[in-house]
Amino acid sequence: MIYGLSRYKLFEKIAMDYEKVVIGLISVFSGWVLAQFTSILKDFMRARKVKKCLQQELEELKSELERTLLIYSRMLQIYGLKGIDNGSASPISNHIFKNYYKEAVLDLNKQQRISYQLIHTLVEAANNGMDELREVTGRLQERNILEGTSSISEQDGDLWGKKVICEFNNVAAAIWHIRYHLAYPKNPDLSPLTKSHEEYLKYLGSVEKHVAEIVDKAKNISREKFDEFYNPESFANELL
C-alpha cells in the first residue's frame, strides 16, 4: 500500500510538472503570437496613417503648384512686354513622400504606386526647373549690372521666356496628375489609350493655348499699370 501510494504520488508529480511545462510553453507561444499580432497591427495602422498623410500632402502640393503657376503667369506677362523678371519661385517640399513613402508602398496598388511616383517625379522636375530658371535669370542680371541693359539682346529675352514657358508646362502637368489622383484615389489609372489619357492630352493642348493667351494679352497692359501693387491685371485671370 505504501509502495502503491508512492508510485501514485510520483505520477501525480510528473503530471503536475508536465502541466507546468505545457502551461509555460502555451504562455510563451501566446506571448509570441500576441507580439506578432501587435507588430502587424502596428505596421498596418502606421501604413494607413502614412497613406492618409500622402493623400493630404497632394492637397498641399496642389496649392503650392498653383501658387507657382501664378508666379509663372506673371513672368509670362513680363515676357509678353519684352521684359525679364528678377524674381523666382520657391522650391516645393514633398517631405512625406521622400521620407515615409516606403512605409506605405506595400499597401498601395499598382495604379496608386505609378501615380504617386509620377507626381513626385514631376514635382522634382519642377524644383530643378526653378533652379535652372534662377540660374538663367542670374546670368542676365549680372550682365545687366556689369554691362548695362543694352547688353541684353532680344535672343536673351526669348531664351528666358522659353524657359519660363517650359517650367509653366511642367508645373501644369504636375497639377493635372494631382487633381486626377485626388479625384480617383483608389484607382488613378494612367494607362495609355484610355479616356483619362485622352483627357490629359487635351489638357496639355489647352495649356499651350493658355500660355499663348497670357503672352498675347500682356501686350495690351501698360508698363505703368503693370507695376502697380496688387494690380489684378498683373496676374493671370484664372488658373488652369
C-alpha positions as CSV (number, residue, x, y, z in Angstrom):
1,M,0.0,0.0,0.0
2,I,2.8,2.4,0.8
3,Y,4.6,1.4,-2.4
4,G,1.5,2.0,-4.4
5,L,0.9,5.3,-2.8
6,S,4.4,6.4,-3.5
7,R,4.0,5.5,-7.2
8,Y,0.7,7.4,-7.4
9,K,2.4,10.5,-5.9
10,L,5.2,10.1,-8.4
11,F,2.8,10.0,-11.3
12,E,0.9,13.0,-9.8
13,K,4.2,14.9,-9.6
14,I,5.1,14.1,-13.1
15,A,1.7,15.1,-14.3
16,M,1.9,18.4,-12.4
17,D,5.4,19.1,-13.8
18,Y,4.2,18.3,-17.3
19,E,1.2,20.6,-16.8
20,K,3.5,23.4,-15.7
21,V,5.7,22.8,-18.8
22,V,2.7,22.9,-21.1
23,I,1.3,26.0,-19.5
24,G,4.7,27.6,-19.7
25,L,5.0,26.7,-23.4
26,I,1.5,27.9,-24.1
27,S,2.2,31.2,-22.3
28,V,5.4,31.7,-24.3
29,F,3.7,30.8,-27.6
30,S,0.7,33.1,-26.7
31,G,3.1,35.9,-25.9
32,W,4.9,35.4,-29.2
33,V,1.6,35.3,-31.2
34,L,0.4,38.4,-29.4
35,A,3.7,40.2,-30.1
36,Q,3.5,39.3,-33.8
37,F,-0.1,40.3,-34.0
38,T,0.6,43.6,-32.2
39,S,3.5,44.3,-34.6
40,I,1.4,43.5,-37.6
41,L,-1.4,45.7,-36.3
42,K,1.0,48.5,-35.5
43,D,2.6,48.3,-39.0
44,F,-0.9,48.2,-40.6
45,M,-2.1,51.3,-38.6
46,R,1.1,53.2,-39.4
47,A,0.8,52.3,-43.1
48,R,-2.8,53.6,-43.1
49,K,-1.6,56.8,-41.4
50,V,1.2,57.3,-43.9
51,K,-1.3,56.7,-46.8
52,K,-3.6,59.4,-45.4
53,C,-0.6,61.8,-45.0
54,L,0.5,61.1,-48.6
55,Q,-3.0,62.0,-49.7
56,Q,-3.1,65.2,-47.6
57,E,0.3,66.1,-49.0
58,L,-1.1,66.0,-52.5
59,E,-3.6,68.7,-51.5
60,E,-0.8,70.8,-50.2
61,L,1.3,70.3,-53.3
62,K,-1.6,71.2,-55.4
63,S,-1.9,74.6,-53.6
64,E,1.8,75.2,-53.8
65,L,2.0,74.3,-57.5
66,E,-1.0,76.6,-58.3
67,R,0.8,79.4,-56.5
68,T,3.9,78.6,-58.6
69,L,1.8,78.7,-61.7
70,L,0.5,82.1,-60.8
71,I,4.2,83.3,-60.5
72,Y,5.0,81.9,-63.9
73,S,1.9,83.6,-65.3
74,R,3.2,86.9,-64.2
75,M,6.6,86.1,-65.7
76,L,4.9,85.2,-69.0
77,Q,3.2,88.6,-69.0
78,I,6.6,90.3,-68.4
79,Y,7.9,88.2,-71.3
80,G,5.0,89.5,-73.4
81,L,6.1,93.0,-72.5
82,K,9.6,92.1,-73.7
83,G,11.0,92.2,-70.2
84,I,12.8,89.8,-67.8
85,D,11.6,89.2,-64.3
86,N,14.1,89.3,-61.5
87,G,12.0,87.1,-59.1
88,S,11.8,83.4,-58.8
89,A,9.5,80.7,-57.4
90,S,10.2,78.9,-54.1
91,P,11.1,75.2,-54.0
92,I,8.2,72.8,-53.3
93,S,8.6,70.4,-50.4
94,N,7.3,66.8,-50.6
95,H,8.8,65.7,-47.2
96,I,6.3,63.0,-46.5
97,F,6.8,61.2,-49.8
98,K,10.6,61.4,-49.6
99,N,10.8,60.1,-46.0
100,Y,7.8,57.8,-45.5
101,Y,6.5,56.5,-48.8
102,K,8.4,53.2,-48.4
103,E,6.3,52.5,-45.3
104,A,3.1,52.6,-47.3
105,V,4.2,51.3,-50.7
106,L,3.3,47.7,-50.0
107,D,-0.3,48.8,-49.0
108,L,-0.8,50.6,-52.4
109,N,-2.0,49.0,-55.6
110,K,-0.2,49.3,-58.9
111,Q,-2.0,52.3,-60.2
112,Q,-1.5,54.2,-56.9
113,R,2.2,53.5,-57.0
114,I,2.6,54.6,-60.6
115,S,0.6,57.8,-59.9
116,Y,2.5,58.7,-56.7
117,Q,5.9,58.1,-58.3
118,L,4.9,60.1,-61.5
119,I,3.6,63.0,-59.5
120,H,6.7,63.3,-57.3
121,T,9.0,62.9,-60.3
122,L,7.2,65.9,-61.8
123,V,7.5,67.8,-58.5
124,E,11.2,67.2,-58.5
125,A,11.4,68.3,-62.2
126,A,9.6,71.5,-61.2
127,N,12.1,72.2,-58.4
128,N,15.0,71.5,-60.8
129,G,13.4,73.8,-63.3
130,M,13.2,76.6,-60.8
131,D,16.9,76.2,-60.1
132,E,17.7,76.3,-63.9
133,L,15.5,79.4,-64.5
134,R,17.1,81.1,-61.5
135,E,20.5,80.4,-63.0
136,V,19.5,81.8,-66.4
137,T,17.9,84.9,-64.7
138,G,21.0,85.4,-62.5
139,R,23.4,85.4,-65.5
140,L,21.2,88.0,-67.3
141,Q,21.0,90.1,-64.1
142,E,24.8,90.0,-63.7
143,R,25.3,91.1,-67.3
144,N,22.8,93.9,-66.9
145,I,24.6,95.2,-63.8
146,L,28.1,94.9,-65.4
147,E,27.4,95.9,-69.0
148,G,24.0,97.7,-68.9
149,T,20.6,97.0,-70.3
150,S,21.8,97.3,-73.9
151,S,23.8,94.1,-73.4
152,I,20.6,92.0,-73.1
153,S,19.6,91.1,-76.6
154,E,16.2,90.0,-77.9
155,Q,17.6,86.5,-78.2
156,D,18.4,86.6,-74.4
157,G,14.8,87.6,-73.7
158,D,13.5,84.8,-75.9
159,L,15.7,82.3,-74.1
160,W,14.4,83.4,-70.7
161,G,10.8,83.4,-71.9
162,K,11.0,80.0,-73.5
163,K,12.4,78.7,-70.2
164,V,9.5,80.2,-68.3
165,I,7.1,78.5,-70.8
166,C,8.8,75.2,-70.3
167,E,8.5,75.4,-66.5
168,F,4.9,76.6,-66.7
169,N,4.1,73.4,-68.7
170,N,5.9,71.2,-66.2
171,V,4.0,72.7,-63.3
172,A,0.7,72.5,-65.1
173,A,1.3,68.8,-65.9
174,A,2.0,68.1,-62.2
175,I,-1.2,69.9,-61.2
176,W,-3.3,67.7,-63.6
177,H,-1.9,64.5,-62.3
178,I,-2.5,65.6,-58.7
179,R,-6.1,66.6,-59.5
180,Y,-6.6,63.3,-61.2
181,H,-5.2,61.3,-58.3
182,L,-7.4,63.2,-55.8
183,A,-10.4,62.5,-58.0
184,Y,-9.7,58.8,-58.2
185,P,-7.6,57.9,-55.2
186,K,-8.3,54.2,-55.3
187,N,-7.6,53.7,-58.9
188,P,-5.8,56.6,-60.6
189,D,-5.3,54.7,-63.9
190,L,-2.9,56.4,-66.2
191,S,-2.7,53.7,-68.9
192,P,-2.2,54.9,-72.5
193,L,-5.2,55.0,-74.9
194,T,-7.7,55.3,-72.0
195,K,-10.2,58.1,-71.5
196,S,-8.1,59.6,-68.8
197,H,-5.1,59.6,-71.1
198,E,-7.1,61.3,-73.8
199,E,-8.2,64.0,-71.3
200,Y,-4.6,64.5,-70.3
201,L,-3.5,65.1,-73.9
202,K,-6.4,67.6,-74.4
203,Y,-5.3,69.3,-71.2
204,L,-1.7,69.7,-72.5
205,G,-3.2,71.3,-75.6
206,S,-5.2,73.7,-73.5
207,V,-2.1,74.6,-71.6
208,E,-0.3,75.7,-74.8
209,K,-3.2,77.9,-75.8
210,H,-3.4,79.4,-72.3
211,V,0.3,80.3,-72.4
212,A,-0.1,81.9,-75.8
213,E,-3.1,83.9,-74.5
214,I,-1.3,85.2,-71.4
215,V,1.7,86.4,-73.5
216,D,-0.6,88.0,-76.1
217,K,-2.9,89.7,-73.7
218,A,0.1,91.1,-71.8
219,K,1.0,93.2,-74.8
220,N,-2.1,95.4,-74.1
221,I,-1.1,96.1,-70.5
222,S,0.7,99.4,-69.9
223,R,4.0,99.1,-68.1
224,E,2.9,101.7,-65.6
225,K,-0.3,99.9,-64.7
226,F,1.6,96.5,-64.7
227,D,3.9,97.8,-61.9
228,E,1.0,98.9,-59.6
229,F,1.0,97.0,-56.4
230,Y,-1.7,94.2,-56.3
231,N,-3.0,95.2,-59.7
232,P,-5.2,92.3,-60.7
233,E,-4.2,92.7,-64.4
234,S,-0.7,91.9,-63.4
235,F,-1.6,88.3,-62.9
236,A,-3.5,85.7,-65.0
237,N,-7.2,86.0,-64.6
238,E,-7.6,82.3,-64.0
239,L,-5.5,79.2,-63.4
240,L,-5.8,76.1,-65.5
